[in-house]
């Protein structure tokens, strides 16, 4: 199984989250350096509020 095939279920979940509007862009702090980073998160809603599940970190500059 390739690396891409291993991540296909997560990608499909993310695609559905975008289709449903259940995605947000948050500013987080990188634990290793303390630097601020932009993170794409899936938003889970329940009766207690929201839970954010990080799925991708945005690159700064050309990776």
C-alpha positions in Angstrom: 0.0 0.0 0.0 1.4 3.4 -1.0 1.6 6.4 1.4 -1.2 8.1 -0.6 -3.4 5.0 -0.4 -2.9 5.0 3.4 -4.2 8.5 3.7 -7.2 8.2 1.3 -9.8 7.5 4.1 -8.6 10.7 5.9 -8.7 12.7 2.7 -12.3 11.5 2.0 -13.3 12.5 5.5 -11.8 15.9 4.9 -13.6 16.3 1.6 -16.9 15.5 3.2 -16.1 18.0 6.0 -15.5 20.7 3.4 -18.7 19.8 1.6 -20.6 20.1 4.9 -18.9 23.3 6.0 -17.4 21.5 9.0 -13.8 22.9 8.5 -12.1 25.8 10.0 -8.7 27.5 9.8 -7.2 28.1 13.2 -4.0 29.8 14.5 -2.2 27.4 16.7 1.2 27.3 18.4 3.8 24.7 17.2 4.7 22.8 20.3 8.4 22.2 19.4 9.1 25.9 18.7 6.3 28.0 20.1 5.8 29.6 16.6 2.3 30.4 15.4 1.1 28.2 12.6 -2.1 28.0 10.5 -3.9 24.7 11.0 -6.9 23.2 9.0 -9.2 21.5 11.5 -12.4 19.4 11.1 -15.1 20.7 13.4 -17.1 18.2 15.4 -20.3 19.6 16.9 -22.2 18.1 19.9 -24.5 19.3 22.6 -21.5 20.5 24.7 -20.0 22.7 21.9 -17.3 22.1 19.4 -14.2 19.9 19.2 -11.5 20.7 16.7 -9.5 17.9 15.0 -6.3 19.0 13.3 -5.9 17.5 9.9 -3.3 19.7 8.1 -0.8 22.5 8.8 -0.4 25.2 6.2 3.2 25.8 4.9 4.8 29.2 5.2 6.7 29.8 2.0 7.7 27.2 -0.5 8.0 23.7 1.1 
